[in-house]
């Protein structure tokens, strides 16, 4: 079975190559080729999963070595794969949810002239993410890491004729390059410390290195995770990434890109366990981002950007849990998987709403859609209940475990983190209830369709007649079936994982799981969480559910206005980085012109002036040379006589 691991990556990679290089002859069937190869990778993952279950718990790691990539004395990079409980979890999530998103895209992108290329990019995204999670060394992981960045750039900017999409793609690419520098430095430090990149030797020898070296590696890995998983301070790209087609948003937020950072930290758990300061930094980043994303999500009227803020916040929960060490690693991954179901369902539901509303994204121009889109309403509603942690649904089982682990982290830190996670749960309930009410309840607030040439938000392929009123309708089965499947996961996955601690026991050989022991009883924490959840729902209902909703958002408080601008993150980046970079550049130019050029030009002028004066001694007159010789001779004779006299 080990020899089949490479095929997990090869199937979607073959699809990408065929669809991107096959030309227009594949236009009619390209979308089915891409979907079939994604499904083939999922089926292969199930086969390997079944084989893995047949092994003893401690012997479930499968390895496949293809060839030596970089054979240099003292430096060896292998194309080799490792499939254990952690990577298998990601394989099934990536290929399962990815296949459903491919199927959804068949209907969503039906009228797009470049649909074949879109599916080629989707296949490339899956292949890169799969390579990232099955690599058995950090160097090969880095190759997949960069592939994910490339694929996200291509998909976010897929409609590059829209300036906003082209700008968003460049922004995501550049911000992620900052994080990628951290991963490259971490890999270099690993090689200089351990002499290898392979997971086994590196993670097994962390006790032999100094804490300072482990802290440096851990912080660089955290920087990389911040870039890919959109965590503070590298979170600014995620909201703009909504410029890509909606299936791209679902894939990025649920199964691929933003989950990579959580995987990296969890896979590198031994490094963070040996570096308490780096582990604390992970917790702080997760806690700050958790609240940051939730606050941003409260103020967005664009349905996709509200969900993007939600993703930022939920990934913050996962990063926080991963920073708690053995008591949190398994819960971080458990929430990542359940989040993959309900967040993919929410994004696909948002795409279904947009599909029936002339691609309108402003929730203030929705209202009452539950009557016209019943399947979308039910599936989206189940995803909503799951993400807010409604008792019995997936988010309740996974998010509550993170809250318990936060309280169990000990001392003052435990109470602070527990309070932060509870507050985040309440805010989540508020902004997601707001999304539900604005979209599916109340009176219809539909507006005439905008002119496609003037409306930057209109997605190609959706026919829009300027001035025509939307006619909301249910989406085709190719879109609703994936939404229904994801809704089942949103409802049942968390409970299934929790029976007998099934999920944490599955990951225990990799995460070395330890049961958390919070200072207050688990039922009390659960009760507190439910109360906070209901408070968030009630506040949102009182604000949006009892009266008419204005189509144009009111000016709002200072915090609301700041949240609409993503808490001024772009303004901060512009002032500090862009303007700061401009001033730094001007300063360097001034130094170059005045100091460097001054020294160079001054030296040249001095040599030129001296040479000009010396040149006057070479005038070409023989009498001048004779006088000079006579004078020199006289000086030498006089000096000789003087020395003898002394």
PLY file of the C-alpha trace (Angstrom):
ply
format ascii 1.0
element vertex 646
property float x
property float y
property float z
element edge 645
property int vertex1
property int vertex2
end_header
0.00 0.00 0.00
2.91 2.36 0.66
3.59 2.53 -3.09
0.20 4.16 -3.64
0.93 7.30 -1.61
2.50 9.13 -4.55
-0.66 8.56 -6.59
-2.56 10.79 -4.15
-0.58 13.72 -5.50
-0.16 12.38 -9.01
-3.90 12.15 -9.82
-4.78 15.85 -9.45
-1.36 16.84 -10.78
-2.08 14.85 -13.93
-5.43 16.62 -14.18
-3.76 20.01 -13.89
-1.22 19.15 -16.58
-3.86 17.78 -18.95
-6.28 20.67 -18.52
-3.70 23.42 -18.70
-1.73 21.95 -21.60
-4.44 20.05 -23.49
-5.85 23.04 -25.31
-9.38 23.86 -26.40
-10.11 20.28 -27.46
-10.79 19.57 -23.77
-13.14 22.50 -23.21
-16.26 20.33 -23.34
-15.08 17.67 -20.89
-12.34 19.43 -18.93
-14.51 20.08 -15.89
-15.45 16.40 -15.66
-11.82 15.34 -16.04
-10.80 17.62 -13.19
-13.65 16.41 -10.98
-12.98 12.75 -11.77
-9.28 12.99 -10.88
-10.07 14.80 -7.63
-12.55 12.03 -6.82
-9.95 9.40 -7.75
-7.56 10.88 -5.23
-10.32 10.77 -2.59
-11.11 7.11 -3.34
-7.42 6.28 -3.12
-7.29 8.08 0.22
-10.15 5.92 1.47
-8.31 2.78 0.33
-5.16 3.84 2.18
-7.25 4.77 5.22
-8.77 1.30 5.27
-5.33 -0.26 5.00
-4.03 1.95 7.80
-6.84 0.82 10.11
-5.64 -2.76 9.60
-2.25 -2.00 11.19
-1.44 -1.81 14.88
-1.89 1.68 16.36
1.85 2.22 16.78
2.69 0.93 13.31
0.30 2.93 11.14
2.89 5.22 9.56
3.42 4.42 5.88
6.46 5.65 3.96
7.36 5.76 0.29
10.73 6.88 -1.07
10.68 7.76 -4.76
14.17 9.10 -5.40
16.85 11.40 -4.07
16.08 14.89 -5.25
19.29 16.73 -4.25
22.20 14.27 -3.85
25.06 16.43 -2.57
27.68 15.45 -0.01
26.37 16.43 3.42
23.09 17.68 1.91
20.35 15.32 0.76
16.81 16.18 -0.22
14.50 13.25 -0.88
11.24 12.97 -2.77
9.69 10.81 -0.07
6.25 10.62 1.48
4.92 9.88 4.94
1.33 8.98 5.67
0.39 8.82 9.33
-2.76 9.61 11.29
-2.28 13.38 11.00
-1.52 13.48 7.28
-4.30 10.95 6.57
-6.80 13.25 8.28
-5.75 16.08 5.98
-5.74 13.84 2.90
-9.37 12.84 3.44
-10.41 16.42 4.19
-8.60 17.92 1.21
-9.75 15.35 -1.33
-13.27 14.86 0.08
-14.23 18.51 0.42
-12.15 19.35 -2.65
-14.12 16.88 -4.77
-17.43 18.34 -3.60
-16.20 21.83 -4.49
-15.17 20.56 -7.94
-18.65 19.14 -8.44
-20.26 22.39 -7.27
-18.05 24.33 -9.70
-19.43 22.37 -12.65
-22.70 24.26 -12.28
-21.34 27.48 -10.85
-18.80 28.03 -13.66
-21.06 26.65 -16.41
-21.07 29.82 -18.49
-17.45 30.80 -18.00
-15.43 30.58 -21.20
-12.29 29.60 -19.28
-13.88 26.83 -17.21
-11.31 24.24 -18.33
-8.46 26.38 -17.07
-10.31 27.00 -13.80
-10.55 23.27 -13.15
-6.88 22.90 -14.04
-6.02 25.44 -11.36
-8.31 23.65 -8.86
-6.49 20.37 -9.55
-3.15 22.11 -9.14
-4.33 23.49 -5.78
-5.27 20.01 -4.55
-1.99 18.50 -5.76
0.12 21.17 -4.02
-1.80 20.86 -0.76
-1.58 17.08 -0.82
2.16 17.26 -1.42
2.44 19.61 1.56
0.73 17.20 3.97
2.25 13.90 2.78
5.86 15.09 2.47
8.20 13.36 4.92
10.64 16.27 5.17
10.49 20.04 5.48
12.22 20.70 2.16
9.57 18.81 0.19
6.88 20.38 2.38
8.26 23.76 1.31
7.83 22.75 -2.33
4.14 22.04 -1.72
3.88 25.19 0.40
5.01 27.32 -2.54
2.74 25.40 -4.89
-0.24 26.31 -2.72
0.81 29.96 -2.91
1.06 29.81 -6.70
-2.32 28.10 -7.10
-4.02 30.60 -4.79
-2.54 33.47 -6.82
-3.90 31.97 -10.05
-7.36 31.31 -8.60
-7.85 34.53 -6.66
-6.94 36.49 -9.78
-8.78 34.14 -12.15
-10.91 37.01 -13.44
-7.86 39.20 -13.91
-9.73 41.61 -16.18
-11.24 42.95 -12.93
-8.63 45.29 -11.40
-9.82 44.35 -7.90
-9.19 40.64 -8.57
-5.74 41.25 -10.04
-4.82 43.44 -7.08
-6.16 40.89 -4.57
-4.10 38.11 -6.17
-0.92 40.17 -6.01
-1.65 41.14 -2.42
-2.13 37.52 -1.34
1.03 36.49 -3.15
3.20 39.24 -1.64
1.91 38.87 1.92
2.47 35.13 1.75
6.02 35.67 0.54
6.73 37.36 3.89
5.59 34.24 5.71
7.48 32.00 3.30
10.72 33.75 4.24
10.07 32.52 7.79
9.68 28.91 6.62
12.84 29.07 4.50
14.87 30.45 7.43
13.43 27.76 9.74
14.51 25.05 7.28
18.01 26.51 7.07
18.25 26.58 10.87
17.08 22.96 11.01
19.80 21.88 8.60
22.56 23.75 10.44
21.32 22.32 13.75
20.42 18.73 12.86
22.06 18.20 9.48
18.80 17.01 7.92
15.30 18.11 6.89
13.45 14.84 7.57
10.64 14.97 10.14
11.86 11.95 12.13
15.45 13.05 12.83
14.50 16.70 13.35
11.53 16.18 15.66
13.25 13.35 17.48
16.37 15.37 18.33
14.85 18.62 19.62
16.15 17.82 23.10
19.74 17.90 21.80
19.49 21.53 20.63
19.54 24.67 22.75
16.29 26.31 23.73
17.36 29.47 21.94
17.80 27.60 18.66
14.43 25.89 19.09
12.79 29.24 19.85
14.24 30.76 16.70
12.99 27.85 14.58
9.58 27.96 16.27
9.14 31.68 15.68
10.06 31.34 12.02
7.55 28.50 11.63
4.94 30.70 13.30
5.68 33.50 10.83
5.10 31.04 8.00
1.83 29.89 9.56
0.66 33.49 9.96
1.07 34.05 6.23
-0.71 30.94 4.97
-3.41 30.88 7.67
-4.10 34.65 7.61
-3.19 35.30 11.23
-2.18 38.64 12.71
-0.05 40.41 11.48
-0.21 38.78 8.01
-3.99 38.55 7.75
-4.69 41.44 5.37
-4.91 39.30 2.21
-7.80 37.06 3.26
-10.71 39.49 2.82
-9.52 40.63 -0.59
-9.17 37.00 -1.68
-12.98 36.94 -1.98
-12.48 38.52 -5.41
-11.93 35.02 -6.76
-14.86 32.79 -7.82
-16.87 31.55 -4.84
-15.69 27.91 -5.14
-12.15 29.22 -4.71
-13.18 30.91 -1.47
-14.66 27.64 -0.24
-11.52 25.69 -1.15
-9.12 28.19 0.42
-11.12 28.58 3.62
-12.21 25.00 4.23
-9.73 22.44 2.93
-6.51 23.95 1.68
-4.53 27.13 2.12
-5.56 28.48 5.51
-5.34 25.03 7.09
-1.67 24.70 6.10
-0.44 26.83 9.00
-2.33 24.72 11.54
-0.83 21.59 10.00
2.69 23.04 10.11
2.48 23.94 13.81
0.89 20.63 14.78
3.37 18.60 12.72
6.20 20.55 14.38
4.78 20.06 17.87
8.06 18.68 19.25
9.83 21.90 18.27
7.27 24.09 20.04
7.22 21.81 23.08
10.96 22.46 23.38
10.50 26.23 22.94
8.05 27.63 25.54
8.51 31.22 24.36
7.62 30.30 20.78
4.64 28.32 22.07
3.44 31.36 24.00
3.76 33.45 20.83
1.53 30.96 19.01
-1.13 31.28 21.72
-1.00 35.09 21.61
-1.31 35.19 17.82
-4.27 32.81 17.93
-6.06 34.73 20.68
-5.58 38.12 19.00
-6.68 36.83 15.59
-9.67 35.06 17.09
-11.09 38.38 18.28
-9.77 40.39 15.33
-11.55 38.27 12.73
-14.76 38.07 14.77
-14.98 41.85 15.13
-14.33 42.35 11.41
-17.05 39.81 10.57
-19.60 41.79 12.57
-19.39 44.85 10.33
-19.23 43.37 6.83
-22.26 43.66 4.56
-20.58 41.60 1.82
-21.65 38.01 2.60
-18.35 36.50 1.45
-16.25 38.98 3.40
-18.31 38.34 6.52
-17.52 34.65 6.13
-13.86 35.53 5.50
-13.70 37.31 8.85
-15.28 34.21 10.35
-12.56 32.00 8.85
-9.85 34.23 10.27
-11.46 33.93 13.70
-11.99 30.15 13.55
-8.42 29.55 12.40
-7.45 31.72 15.38
-9.18 29.16 17.61
-7.13 26.40 15.98
-3.82 28.26 16.26
-4.55 29.05 19.92
-5.28 25.37 20.59
-2.11 24.31 18.79
-0.14 26.71 21.00
-1.40 24.91 24.11
0.74 21.87 23.32
-0.35 18.24 23.87
-3.65 19.29 25.46
-4.61 21.27 22.37
-3.08 19.75 19.22
-5.80 17.14 18.68
-8.59 19.64 19.38
-7.07 22.08 16.89
-7.21 19.43 14.17
-10.67 18.27 15.21
-12.02 21.80 14.88
-10.17 22.16 11.58
-12.00 19.13 10.18
-15.46 20.12 11.42
-14.77 23.66 10.22
-13.95 22.21 6.82
-17.50 20.85 6.57
-19.50 23.83 7.78
-17.33 26.57 6.30
-17.28 24.93 2.88
-21.06 24.58 3.15
-21.45 28.22 4.14
-19.34 29.48 1.25
-21.09 27.25 -1.26
-24.39 28.45 0.19
-23.26 32.04 -0.26
-22.39 31.22 -3.87
-25.84 29.71 -4.35
-27.43 32.90 -3.03
-25.29 35.00 -5.34
-26.18 32.72 -8.24
-29.87 33.47 -7.70
-29.41 37.18 -6.96
-27.58 38.43 -10.08
-24.30 37.96 -8.19
-25.24 40.55 -5.59
-23.02 40.20 -2.49
-24.51 42.92 -0.28
-26.67 41.21 2.36
-28.63 44.43 2.89
-30.07 43.84 -0.57
-31.26 40.31 0.21
-34.03 39.43 2.65
-36.69 36.71 2.69
-34.72 34.29 0.50
-35.73 31.23 2.54
-38.99 31.08 0.55
-37.23 31.04 -2.80
-34.16 28.92 -2.03
-35.27 26.27 0.48
-32.36 23.85 0.00
-29.82 26.64 0.26
-31.63 27.97 3.35
-31.62 24.62 5.16
-28.02 23.68 4.32
-26.71 27.17 5.06
-28.76 27.22 8.26
-27.24 23.95 9.45
-23.78 25.34 8.74
-24.73 28.44 10.73
-25.84 26.37 13.73
-22.65 24.30 13.52
-20.28 27.26 13.43
-21.89 29.03 16.38
-21.58 25.83 18.42
-25.24 24.99 18.79
-25.53 21.97 21.13
-25.38 18.68 19.28
-23.84 19.97 16.04
-20.22 19.65 14.95
-18.95 23.02 16.14
-20.33 22.38 19.60
-18.08 19.34 20.07
-14.90 20.79 18.56
-14.97 24.44 19.64
-16.05 23.64 23.18
-13.04 21.34 23.54
-10.76 24.25 22.64
-12.50 26.42 25.25
-11.95 23.69 27.85
-8.28 23.37 26.88
-7.88 27.16 27.10
-9.18 27.18 30.67
-6.95 24.19 31.46
-3.75 25.92 30.30
-3.18 26.96 33.90
-2.98 30.01 36.14
-3.87 33.50 35.05
-3.18 32.57 31.43
-5.91 29.93 31.60
-8.53 32.37 32.82
-7.54 34.97 30.22
-7.57 32.50 27.33
-10.79 30.92 28.54
-12.46 34.33 28.65
-11.16 35.20 25.17
-12.48 31.96 23.68
-15.86 32.45 25.35
-16.06 36.02 24.09
-15.17 34.82 20.60
-18.01 32.28 20.76
-20.48 35.03 21.64
-19.30 37.31 18.84
-19.44 34.40 16.39
-23.06 33.78 17.33
-23.79 37.49 16.82
-22.31 38.00 13.36
-23.49 34.67 11.98
-27.04 35.33 13.21
-26.79 38.71 11.51
-25.83 36.96 8.25
-28.79 34.59 8.55
-31.32 37.32 9.29
-30.11 39.71 6.59
-30.04 36.96 3.97
-32.99 34.67 4.62
-35.44 36.51 6.87
-37.39 39.76 6.87
-38.83 41.59 3.90
-37.16 41.43 0.52
-34.85 44.37 -0.14
-33.88 43.50 -3.69
-32.44 46.17 -5.93
-32.32 46.43 -9.73
-29.32 44.71 -11.28
-26.35 47.00 -11.83
-24.69 47.62 -15.16
-22.11 44.82 -15.48
-19.63 47.25 -17.04
-19.85 49.50 -13.98
-20.28 46.93 -11.21
-16.94 45.41 -10.22
-18.62 42.67 -8.21
-20.44 40.98 -11.09
-18.86 37.62 -11.87
-18.38 36.64 -15.52
-20.74 33.99 -16.79
-23.75 35.31 -14.89
-26.07 37.11 -17.26
-27.14 40.43 -15.80
-29.62 42.75 -17.49
-29.07 46.30 -16.21
-32.10 47.51 -14.28
-33.74 44.09 -14.06
-34.94 42.86 -10.68
-33.41 39.63 -9.35
-35.46 36.46 -9.63
-34.06 34.27 -6.84
-34.35 30.57 -7.47
-32.83 27.36 -6.22
-29.49 26.36 -7.71
-29.07 23.27 -9.94
-28.42 19.86 -8.41
-24.71 19.98 -9.25
-24.54 22.81 -6.71
-27.11 21.69 -4.12
-25.90 18.07 -3.77
-22.43 19.07 -2.48
-24.16 21.52 -0.11
-26.37 18.72 1.27
-23.40 16.39 1.78
-21.49 19.12 3.62
-24.56 19.85 5.75
-24.53 16.23 6.94
-20.90 16.70 7.99
-21.81 19.95 9.72
-24.42 18.13 11.78
-22.89 14.74 12.55
-19.08 14.89 12.22
-18.36 16.43 15.63
-20.55 13.99 17.52
-19.10 11.03 15.62
-15.55 12.16 16.43
-16.40 12.59 20.12
-17.81 9.12 20.77
-15.27 7.49 23.09
-12.77 10.25 22.27
-12.48 8.58 18.87
-10.74 11.44 17.09
-8.20 12.36 19.78
-7.32 8.69 20.22
-6.78 8.43 16.47
-4.29 11.32 16.56
-2.67 10.40 19.90
0.41 8.65 18.40
1.27 11.84 16.52
0.12 14.54 18.96
0.94 12.77 22.26
-2.47 13.89 23.49
-2.99 14.76 27.14
-6.46 15.25 28.59
-7.03 18.84 29.79
-8.10 19.43 33.37
-9.79 22.84 33.57
-10.13 24.53 36.97
-13.92 24.46 36.69
-16.05 21.49 35.70
-16.75 20.75 32.06
-20.57 21.02 32.44
-20.14 24.52 33.90
-17.92 25.55 30.95
-20.49 24.09 28.55
-23.27 26.00 30.28
-21.28 29.24 30.13
-20.64 28.70 26.43
-24.31 28.10 25.67
-25.34 31.21 27.64
-22.81 33.35 25.76
-23.96 31.83 22.47
-27.61 32.60 23.18
-26.69 36.14 24.22
-24.98 36.72 20.87
-27.99 35.36 18.98
-30.39 37.50 21.04
-28.42 40.72 20.48
-28.33 40.11 16.72
-32.07 39.36 16.67
-32.92 42.51 18.62
-30.79 44.59 16.27
-31.78 43.09 12.91
-34.77 40.80 13.34
-37.47 43.05 14.81
-37.63 45.88 12.32
-36.82 46.94 8.79
-33.19 46.78 7.74
-31.96 49.84 5.82
-30.54 49.03 2.40
-27.76 51.54 3.02
-25.79 50.82 6.19
-25.89 53.57 8.81
-22.66 55.38 9.59
-22.25 53.50 12.87
-19.86 53.92 15.77
-16.13 54.49 15.50
-15.50 50.77 16.10
-18.04 49.81 13.43
-16.43 52.12 10.89
-13.01 50.74 11.76
-14.27 47.15 11.46
-15.69 47.89 8.01
-12.15 48.89 7.08
-10.78 45.63 8.56
-9.77 47.41 11.78
-7.57 49.69 9.69
-5.14 46.90 8.83
-4.64 48.15 5.27
-4.33 51.72 6.51
-1.67 50.60 8.98
0.18 48.66 6.28
-0.01 51.63 3.95
1.30 54.11 6.51
3.94 51.91 8.11
5.07 49.68 5.26
4.21 51.49 2.02
4.83 55.06 3.18
7.59 53.89 5.47
9.19 52.07 2.58
8.92 55.16 0.41
10.59 57.31 3.06
13.28 54.68 3.59
13.89 54.56 -0.15
14.13 58.34 -0.37
16.56 58.34 2.56
18.71 55.70 0.91
18.67 57.65 -2.36
19.72 60.80 -0.49
22.55 58.94 1.24
23.58 57.45 -2.08
23.60 60.81 -3.82
25.23 62.82 -1.05
27.51 60.41 0.79
28.32 57.55 -1.57
28.33 59.62 -4.75
30.02 62.44 -2.83
32.91 60.21 -1.80
33.22 58.69 -5.27
32.92 62.00 -7.11
35.13 63.77 -4.58
37.84 61.17 -4.99
37.59 61.45 -8.76
37.73 65.26 -8.60
40.77 65.16 -6.30
42.64 62.78 -8.58
41.63 64.85 -11.59
42.78 68.11 -9.97
46.09 66.62 -8.86
46.70 65.10 -12.28
45.90 68.46 -13.89
48.52 70.16 -11.78
51.09 67.42 -12.33
50.40 67.54 -16.03
51.70 71.13 -16.12
55.16 69.82 -15.27
55.18 67.89 -18.54
55.16 70.93 -20.90
57.33 69.54 -23.74
60.08 72.19 -23.53
63.65 70.80 -23.33
64.92 73.90 -21.51
62.38 73.40 -18.75
63.46 69.80 -18.32
67.16 70.91 -18.27
66.44 73.51 -15.61
64.56 70.90 -13.57
67.47 68.48 -13.85
69.97 71.18 -12.94
67.88 72.25 -9.97
67.46 68.69 -8.77
71.17 68.01 -9.10
72.00 71.18 -7.17
69.63 70.15 -4.38
71.19 66.70 -4.14
74.78 68.14 -4.03
73.79 70.67 -1.40
72.15 68.00 0.71
75.20 65.73 0.45
77.60 68.47 1.49
75.36 69.43 4.39
75.23 65.86 5.70
79.04 65.53 5.54
79.48 68.83 7.39
77.21 67.63 10.18
0 1
1 2
2 3
3 4
4 5
5 6
6 7
7 8
8 9
9 10
10 11
11 12
12 13
13 14
14 15
15 16
16 17
17 18
18 19
19 20
20 21
21 22
22 23
23 24
24 25
25 26
26 27
27 28
28 29
29 30
30 31
31 32
32 33
33 34
34 35
35 36
36 37
37 38
38 39
39 40
40 41
41 42
42 43
43 44
44 45
45 46
46 47
47 48
48 49
49 50
50 51
51 52
52 53
53 54
54 55
55 56
56 57
57 58
58 59
59 60
60 61
61 62
62 63
63 64
64 65
65 66
66 67
67 68
68 69
69 70
70 71
71 72
72 73
73 74
74 75
75 76
76 77
77 78
78 79
79 80
80 81
81 82
82 83
83 84
84 85
85 86
86 87
87 88
88 89
89 90
90 91
91 92
92 93
93 94
94 95
95 96
96 97
97 98
98 99
99 100
100 101
101 102
102 103
103 104
104 105
105 106
106 107
107 108
108 109
109 110
110 111
111 112
112 113
113 114
114 115
115 116
116 117
117 118
118 119
119 120
120 121
121 122
122 123
123 124
124 125
125 126
126 127
127 128
128 129
129 130
130 131
131 132
132 133
133 134
134 135
135 136
136 137
137 138
138 139
139 140
140 141
141 142
142 143
143 144
144 145
145 146
146 147
147 148
148 149
149 150
150 151
151 152
152 153
153 154
154 155
155 156
156 157
157 158
158 159
159 160
160 161
161 162
162 163
163 164
164 165
165 166
166 167
167 168
168 169
169 170
170 171
171 172
172 173
173 174
174 175
175 176
176 177
177 178
178 179
179 180
180 181
181 182
182 183
183 184
184 185
185 186
186 187
187 188
188 189
189 190
190 191
191 192
192 193
193 194
194 195
195 196
196 197
197 198
198 199
199 200
200 201
201 202
202 203
203 204
204 205
205 206
206 207
207 208
208 209
209 210
210 211
211 212
212 213
213 214
214 215
215 216
216 217
217 218
218 219
219 220
220 221
221 222
222 223
223 224
224 225
225 226
226 227
227 228
228 229
229 230
230 231
231 232
232 233
233 234
234 235
235 236
236 237
237 238
238 239
239 240
240 241
241 242
242 243
243 244
244 245
245 246
246 247
247 248
248 249
249 250
250 251
251 252
252 253
253 254
254 255
255 256
256 257
257 258
258 259
259 260
260 261
261 262
262 263
263 264
264 265
265 266
266 267
267 268
268 269
269 270
270 271
271 272
272 273
273 274
274 275
275 276
276 277
277 278
278 279
279 280
280 281
281 282
282 283
283 284
284 285
285 286
286 287
287 288
288 289
289 290
290 291
291 292
292 293
293 294
294 295
295 296
296 297
297 298
298 299
299 300
300 301
301 302
302 303
303 304
304 305
305 306
306 307
307 308
308 309
309 310
310 311
311 312
312 313
313 314
314 315
315 316
316 317
317 318
318 319
319 320
320 321
321 322
322 323
323 324
324 325
325 326
326 327
327 328
328 329
329 330
330 331
331 332
332 333
333 334
334 335
335 336
336 337
337 338
338 339
339 340
340 341
341 342
342 343
343 344
344 345
345 346
346 347
347 348
348 349
349 350
350 351
351 352
352 353
353 354
354 355
355 356
356 357
357 358
358 359
359 360
360 361
361 362
362 363
363 364
364 365
365 366
366 367
367 368
368 369
369 370
370 371
371 372
372 373
373 374
374 375
375 376
376 377
377 378
378 379
379 380
380 381
381 382
382 383
383 384
384 385
385 386
386 387
387 388
388 389
389 390
390 391
391 392
392 393
393 394
394 395
395 396
396 397
397 398
398 399
399 400
400 401
401 402
402 403
403 404
404 405
405 406
406 407
407 408
408 409
409 410
410 411
411 412
412 413
413 414
414 415
415 416
416 417
417 418
418 419
419 420
420 421
421 422
422 423
423 424
424 425
425 426
426 427
427 428
428 429
429 430
430 431
431 432
432 433
433 434
434 435
435 436
436 437
437 438
438 439
439 440
440 441
441 442
442 443
443 444
444 445
445 446
446 447
447 448
448 449
449 450
450 451
451 452
452 453
453 454
454 455
455 456
456 457
457 458
458 459
459 460
460 461
461 462
462 463
463 464
464 465
465 466
466 467
467 468
468 469
469 470
470 471
471 472
472 473
473 474
474 475
475 476
476 477
477 478
478 479
479 480
480 481
481 482
482 483
483 484
484 485
485 486
486 487
487 488
488 489
489 490
490 491
491 492
492 493
493 494
494 495
495 496
496 497
497 498
498 499
499 500
500 501
501 502
502 503
503 504
504 505
505 506
506 507
507 508
508 509
509 510
510 511
511 512
512 513
513 514
514 515
515 516
516 517
517 518
518 519
519 520
520 521
521 522
522 523
523 524
524 525
525 526
526 527
527 528
528 529
529 530
530 531
531 532
532 533
533 534
534 535
535 536
536 537
537 538
538 539
539 540
540 541
541 542
542 543
543 544
544 545
545 546
546 547
547 548
548 549
549 550
550 551
551 552
552 553
553 554
554 555
555 556
556 557
557 558
558 559
559 560
560 561
561 562
562 563
563 564
564 565
565 566
566 567
567 568
568 569
569 570
570 571
571 572
572 573
573 574
574 575
575 576
576 577
577 578
578 579
579 580
580 581
581 582
582 583
583 584
584 585
585 586
586 587
587 588
588 589
589 590
590 591
591 592
592 593
593 594
594 595
595 596
596 597
597 598
598 599
599 600
600 601
601 602
602 603
603 604
604 605
605 606
606 607
607 608
608 609
609 610
610 611
611 612
612 613
613 614
614 615
615 616
616 617
617 618
618 619
619 620
620 621
621 622
622 623
623 624
624 625
625 626
626 627
627 628
628 629
629 630
630 631
631 632
632 633
633 634
634 635
635 636
636 637
637 638
638 639
639 640
640 641
641 642
642 643
643 644
644 645
